[in-house]
């Protein structure tokens, strides 16, 4: 860490950042074994056409949301308890004069966010109890569009401030009903249960993409330079033993690279409005690297030419060799290798030690 020098963000390079982690979000149109009768992903693809986009590889499936969430916010692979103040990327933005808010429309105590989010560095954490209990749009909790409307309210109220806003959605949280619903795909060899489960999941995805598209339109309409980041937390749980995946012909065999990626990879997108594009003189279009979720901030900072704090700089160096870290596979020098066959075990061991040190060495 001492080999890197903490770098401030120049005043003329400070832009707003709105980050959204989407519940159980993946693009199932990438699976050629599923034939769609309605394109529920058309709005996502329109966004991607005008954005940076790629895949993140996570360590969770069907649950465990907080792991992807906190890897993004901190850059850690292994976590502290978050029962005391810790270093994080949230705190870096706070040190740079940003207003840092977190949002999640369900109960604040879930995953101890009531304590952890403040120890990660957020100024405010808005949840069901203190803000979102007025909404009932998704299973008696706030839908994505309702959640985004509250973020937009804060954005409008604080136009004179640089902002880092982070939201975790609840819309499309499983389980998904196995009874009949709208049809978005051909039935093929799917059982009635799996067919209905998949269609119910895709119905929620359609609503998610509609709300995302509206949020992008809002971001594009404001004059303040703003970057929107959104990504999935994990794949959905679709039946016992992932039955709907298997019946749909989706390879989720973790002994194969394709199966591993189908099981653990989800999309991430970095979109910039014209103001942010002008600040950095960048198009913000094109394919991004496949990375672990703890590297999303590295990808952004590298693309826009910022360095950040010493931990971000250190982990960018790690990413150059090992761009995916997972309990099963690493992606080393652009090739997937089984964890036990890693050529970079010494680098990984050092990274875990630095991770531990940085997570436990916060100084007021």
C-alpha positions as CSV (number, residue, x, y, z in Angstrom):
1,X,0.0,0.0,0.0
2,X,2.9,2.4,0.7
3,X,4.0,2.0,-2.9
4,X,0.8,4.0,-4.0
5,X,0.1,7.6,-3.3
6,X,-3.5,8.6,-2.3
7,X,-4.9,10.7,-5.1
8,X,-7.6,13.3,-4.7
9,X,-10.2,13.8,-7.5
10,X,-9.6,17.2,-9.1
11,X,-12.5,19.6,-8.7
12,X,-13.2,19.7,-12.4
13,X,-13.2,15.8,-12.6
14,X,-15.8,15.3,-9.9
15,X,-19.0,13.8,-11.3
16,X,-22.1,12.3,-9.6
17,X,-22.2,8.6,-9.3
18,X,-25.5,6.6,-8.9
19,X,-25.0,2.9,-8.4
20,X,-27.7,0.3,-8.4
21,X,-27.4,-3.4,-7.4
22,X,-30.3,-5.3,-9.0
23,X,-32.0,-8.2,-7.2
24,X,-31.5,-11.6,-8.9
25,X,-30.7,-9.9,-12.2
26,X,-29.3,-11.7,-15.2
27,X,-29.8,-11.5,-19.0
28,X,-31.4,-14.9,-19.9
29,X,-31.5,-13.9,-23.6
30,X,-27.8,-14.9,-23.7
31,X,-28.8,-18.6,-23.4
32,X,-29.5,-20.0,-26.8
33,X,-31.5,-22.9,-25.4
34,X,-34.3,-20.5,-24.4
35,X,-36.6,-19.1,-27.2
36,X,-38.3,-15.9,-26.3
37,X,-41.7,-15.0,-27.6
38,X,-41.4,-11.4,-26.3
39,X,-38.1,-9.5,-25.9
40,X,-38.2,-8.6,-22.2
41,X,-34.5,-7.5,-22.5
42,X,-34.9,-5.0,-25.4
43,X,-34.6,-2.0,-23.1
44,X,-31.5,-3.4,-21.4
45,X,-29.8,-3.9,-24.8
46,X,-30.7,-0.4,-25.8
47,X,-28.9,0.9,-22.7
48,X,-25.9,-1.4,-23.3
49,X,-25.6,-0.1,-26.9
50,X,-24.9,3.3,-25.5
51,X,-22.8,2.3,-22.4
52,X,-19.9,0.3,-21.2
53,X,-21.1,-3.2,-20.4
54,X,-19.7,-6.6,-19.4
55,X,-20.1,-9.4,-16.8
56,X,-19.1,-9.8,-13.2
57,X,-18.4,-13.2,-11.7
58,X,-19.9,-13.5,-8.1
59,X,-19.5,-16.2,-5.4
60,X,-23.2,-16.6,-4.6
61,X,-26.3,-18.2,-6.3
62,X,-29.9,-17.5,-5.4
63,X,-29.1,-15.6,-2.3
64,X,-26.4,-14.0,-0.2
65,X,-26.9,-10.5,-1.8
66,X,-24.7,-8.7,0.7
67,X,-21.5,-10.4,-0.6
68,X,-21.7,-8.8,-4.0
69,X,-22.9,-5.5,-2.4
70,X,-20.0,-5.1,0.0
71,X,-17.4,-6.3,-2.5
72,X,-18.5,-3.4,-4.7
73,X,-18.6,-0.9,-1.9
74,X,-15.2,-1.8,-0.3
75,X,-13.1,-3.7,-2.8
76,X,-12.7,-6.5,-0.2
77,X,-12.9,-10.2,-1.1
78,X,-12.9,-11.2,2.6
79,X,-15.0,-9.1,4.9
80,X,-14.6,-7.7,8.4
81,X,-17.6,-7.8,10.7
82,X,-18.5,-4.1,9.9
83,X,-19.2,-3.6,13.6
84,X,-16.7,-0.7,13.6
85,X,-15.7,1.9,11.1
86,X,-13.7,0.5,8.1
87,X,-12.0,1.8,5.0
88,X,-14.1,1.6,1.9
89,X,-14.7,3.3,-1.5
90,X,-17.7,5.0,0.1
91,X,-15.4,6.6,2.6
92,X,-13.0,7.7,-0.2
93,X,-15.9,9.5,-1.9
94,X,-16.8,11.0,1.5
95,X,-13.2,12.2,1.9
96,X,-13.5,13.9,-1.5
97,X,-16.5,15.9,-0.3
98,X,-19.2,13.8,-1.8
99,X,-22.6,13.3,-0.2
100,X,-22.9,9.5,0.3
101,X,-26.3,7.9,0.7
102,X,-27.5,4.3,0.7
103,X,-31.0,3.0,-0.1
104,X,-32.8,-0.3,0.3
105,X,-36.6,-0.6,0.5
106,X,-36.8,-3.4,3.0
107,X,-36.1,-3.7,6.7
108,X,-32.9,-1.9,7.8
109,X,-31.8,-4.7,10.1
110,X,-31.3,-7.2,7.2
111,X,-27.7,-8.2,7.0
112,X,-27.1,-5.7,9.9
113,X,-27.2,-2.8,7.3
114,X,-28.4,-0.4,10.0
115,X,-25.0,-0.6,11.6
116,X,-22.8,-1.8,8.7
117,X,-23.7,0.9,6.2
118,X,-22.7,3.7,8.6
119,X,-19.5,1.9,9.4
120,X,-18.8,1.5,5.7
121,X,-19.1,5.3,5.6
122,X,-22.5,6.3,4.4
123,X,-24.0,9.6,5.7
124,X,-27.5,8.2,5.5
125,X,-29.1,4.8,5.0
126,X,-32.7,4.9,3.9
127,X,-34.8,1.7,4.3
128,X,-38.3,0.5,4.9
129,X,-38.7,1.9,8.4
130,X,-37.3,5.4,7.8
131,X,-38.5,6.1,4.2
132,X,-40.0,3.4,2.0
133,X,-42.9,2.1,4.1
134,X,-45.3,4.4,2.1
135,X,-44.8,2.1,-0.9
136,X,-46.4,-1.2,-1.7
137,X,-45.5,-1.7,-5.4
138,X,-43.7,-5.0,-5.1
139,X,-45.0,-7.6,-2.6
140,X,-45.8,-4.8,-0.2
141,X,-42.4,-3.2,-0.6
142,X,-41.2,-0.4,-2.9
143,X,-40.8,-1.4,-6.6
144,X,-37.8,-0.3,-8.5
145,X,-39.6,2.7,-10.0
146,X,-40.7,3.8,-6.6
147,X,-37.2,3.4,-5.2
148,X,-35.7,5.4,-8.0
149,X,-38.3,8.2,-7.5
150,X,-36.9,8.7,-4.0
151,X,-33.3,8.7,-5.3
152,X,-34.3,11.3,-7.9
153,X,-35.9,13.5,-5.2
154,X,-32.6,13.6,-3.3
155,X,-30.7,14.2,-6.5
156,X,-32.9,17.2,-7.3
157,X,-32.6,18.5,-3.7
158,X,-28.8,18.4,-3.7
159,X,-27.8,19.7,-7.1
160,X,-25.1,21.8,-5.6
161,X,-23.3,18.8,-4.1
162,X,-21.3,15.9,-5.6
163,X,-23.1,12.7,-4.9
164,X,-22.4,9.0,-4.5
165,X,-25.8,7.3,-4.2
166,X,-26.0,3.5,-3.9
167,X,-29.2,1.5,-3.9
168,X,-30.0,-2.2,-3.5
169,X,-33.3,-3.2,-5.1
170,X,-35.9,-5.6,-3.8
171,X,-38.1,-6.0,-6.9
172,X,-38.0,-9.6,-8.4
173,X,-36.8,-11.2,-5.2
174,X,-37.7,-14.9,-5.2
175,X,-39.3,-17.3,-4.8
176,X,-41.2,-17.0,-8.0
177,X,-44.7,-18.5,-8.2
178,X,-45.0,-21.8,-10.1
179,X,-48.6,-21.0,-11.2
180,X,-49.6,-19.8,-14.6
181,X,-48.8,-16.2,-15.7
182,X,-47.9,-14.3,-18.8
183,X,-45.8,-16.2,-21.3
184,X,-42.5,-14.8,-22.5
185,X,-40.8,-18.0,-23.8
186,X,-41.5,-21.2,-25.7
187,X,-42.4,-24.1,-23.4
188,X,-40.2,-26.6,-25.1
189,X,-39.2,-29.4,-22.7
190,X,-39.9,-27.4,-19.6
191,X,-42.3,-28.9,-17.0
192,X,-45.3,-26.8,-16.1
193,X,-43.7,-25.8,-12.8
194,X,-40.4,-24.7,-14.4
195,X,-42.1,-23.0,-17.3
196,X,-44.3,-20.9,-14.9
197,X,-41.4,-20.2,-12.6
198,X,-39.3,-18.8,-15.4
199,X,-42.1,-16.7,-16.8
200,X,-42.8,-15.2,-13.4
201,X,-39.2,-14.4,-13.1
202,X,-39.1,-12.8,-16.5
203,X,-42.2,-10.8,-15.7
204,X,-40.3,-9.1,-12.9
205,X,-37.3,-8.6,-15.2
206,X,-39.5,-6.8,-17.7
207,X,-40.6,-4.4,-14.9
208,X,-37.0,-4.0,-13.8
209,X,-35.8,-3.1,-17.3
210,X,-38.7,-0.7,-17.7
211,X,-37.7,1.1,-14.5
212,X,-34.0,1.1,-15.5
213,X,-34.7,2.6,-18.9
214,X,-36.7,5.4,-17.2
215,X,-33.8,6.0,-14.8
216,X,-31.3,6.2,-17.6
217,X,-33.6,8.7,-19.4
218,X,-33.6,10.8,-16.3
219,X,-29.8,10.7,-15.9
220,X,-29.4,11.6,-19.5
221,X,-31.8,14.6,-19.1
222,X,-29.9,16.3,-16.3
223,X,-27.1,18.8,-16.9
224,X,-25.0,17.7,-13.9
225,X,-22.2,15.3,-15.1
226,X,-23.4,11.9,-13.8
227,X,-22.4,8.3,-14.1
228,X,-24.9,5.4,-13.6
229,X,-23.5,2.0,-12.6
230,X,-25.8,-1.0,-12.3
231,X,-25.2,-4.7,-11.9
232,X,-26.8,-7.9,-10.7
233,X,-26.1,-9.4,-7.3
234,X,-26.6,-13.1,-8.3
235,X,-28.6,-15.4,-10.5
236,X,-32.1,-16.3,-9.4
237,X,-33.0,-19.5,-7.6
238,X,-35.3,-21.3,-10.0
239,X,-36.6,-24.4,-8.3
240,X,-35.0,-27.1,-6.1
241,X,-31.6,-28.1,-7.3
242,X,-31.8,-25.4,-10.0
243,X,-34.4,-27.5,-11.8
244,X,-35.5,-24.8,-14.3
245,X,-32.0,-24.2,-15.5
246,X,-31.4,-27.9,-16.1
247,X,-34.8,-28.4,-17.9
248,X,-34.1,-25.3,-20.0
249,X,-30.8,-26.9,-21.2
250,X,-28.6,-24.3,-19.4
251,X,-25.2,-25.8,-18.5
252,X,-24.5,-25.1,-14.8
253,X,-22.0,-27.9,-14.3
254,X,-19.3,-26.2,-12.1
255,X,-16.7,-28.7,-13.4
256,X,-16.8,-26.9,-16.7
257,X,-15.9,-23.2,-17.4
258,X,-19.1,-22.6,-19.3
259,X,-21.2,-24.0,-16.5
260,X,-19.3,-22.1,-13.9
261,X,-19.9,-18.8,-15.8
262,X,-23.6,-19.6,-16.4
263,X,-24.0,-20.2,-12.7
264,X,-22.0,-17.2,-11.3
265,X,-21.9,-14.5,-13.9
266,X,-24.3,-11.5,-14.1
267,X,-24.2,-8.2,-16.1
268,X,-22.7,-4.9,-15.1
269,X,-23.2,-1.6,-17.0
270,X,-21.5,1.8,-16.7
271,X,-23.5,4.6,-18.4
272,X,-22.6,8.3,-18.5
273,X,-24.7,11.3,-19.5
274,X,-23.3,13.9,-21.9
275,X,-22.0,16.0,-19.0
276,X,-19.8,13.2,-17.7
277,X,-18.7,12.2,-21.2
278,X,-17.5,15.8,-21.7
279,X,-15.7,15.9,-18.3
280,X,-13.6,12.9,-19.2
281,X,-13.6,13.2,-23.0
282,X,-14.7,9.5,-23.2
283,X,-17.5,7.8,-25.2
284,X,-18.5,5.4,-22.4
285,X,-19.3,2.8,-25.0
286,X,-18.0,-0.7,-25.5
287,X,-17.3,-4.1,-24.0
288,X,-15.9,-4.2,-20.5
289,X,-13.7,-6.9,-19.0
290,X,-15.2,-9.9,-17.1
291,X,-14.2,-9.3,-13.5
292,X,-15.1,-10.0,-9.9
293,X,-17.5,-7.7,-8.3
294,X,-14.8,-6.3,-6.0
295,X,-13.2,-4.8,-9.1
296,X,-16.1,-2.7,-10.5
297,X,-14.7,0.5,-9.0
298,X,-11.3,-0.3,-10.5
299,X,-12.8,-0.7,-14.0
300,X,-14.5,2.7,-13.6
301,X,-11.4,4.5,-12.3
302,X,-9.1,3.0,-14.9
303,X,-11.5,4.0,-17.7
304,X,-11.8,7.6,-16.6
305,X,-8.1,7.9,-15.7
306,X,-8.4,8.4,-11.9
307,X,-6.3,6.5,-9.4
308,X,-8.1,6.8,-6.1
309,X,-6.7,5.7,-2.7
310,X,-3.8,3.3,-2.2
311,X,-6.0,0.2,-1.8
312,X,-7.8,0.9,-5.1
313,X,-4.4,1.3,-6.9
314,X,-3.1,-1.9,-5.3
315,X,-6.1,-4.0,-6.3
316,X,-5.9,-2.6,-9.8
317,X,-2.4,-4.2,-10.0
318,X,-3.9,-7.5,-8.7
319,X,-6.6,-7.3,-11.3
320,X,-4.1,-7.1,-14.1
321,X,-3.0,-10.7,-13.3
322,X,-6.1,-12.1,-11.7
323,X,-9.3,-10.5,-13.0
324,X,-11.7,-13.1,-11.4
325,X,-11.4,-14.5,-7.9
326,X,-13.8,-17.2,-6.9
327,X,-13.8,-20.2,-4.6
328,X,-13.8,-22.5,-7.7
329,X,-11.9,-20.7,-10.5
330,X,-9.6,-17.8,-11.0
331,X,-9.2,-16.0,-14.2
332,X,-5.5,-15.6,-14.6
333,X,-3.9,-13.8,-17.6
334,X,-7.3,-14.1,-19.4
335,X,-7.6,-17.9,-18.8
336,X,-9.8,-19.7,-16.3
337,X,-7.9,-22.1,-14.0
338,X,-9.1,-24.1,-11.0
339,X,-8.3,-22.3,-7.8
340,X,-6.0,-25.1,-6.6
341,X,-4.0,-24.8,-9.9
342,X,-3.3,-21.1,-9.6
343,X,0.0,-19.8,-10.8
344,X,-0.4,-16.7,-8.5
345,X,-0.9,-18.2,-5.1
346,X,1.7,-15.9,-3.6
347,X,0.0,-12.9,-5.0
348,X,-3.4,-14.1,-3.8
349,X,-2.0,-14.7,-0.3
350,X,-0.6,-11.2,-0.2
351,X,-3.9,-9.8,-1.4
352,X,-5.8,-11.5,1.4
353,X,-3.4,-10.1,3.9
354,X,-3.6,-6.6,2.5
355,X,-7.4,-7.0,2.4
356,X,-7.4,-8.0,6.1
357,X,-5.1,-5.1,7.1
358,X,-7.1,-2.4,5.1
359,X,-10.4,-3.7,6.5
360,X,-9.2,-3.4,10.1
361,X,-6.9,-0.4,10.0
362,X,-9.4,2.5,9.7
363,X,-8.1,5.6,11.4
364,X,-10.4,8.6,12.1
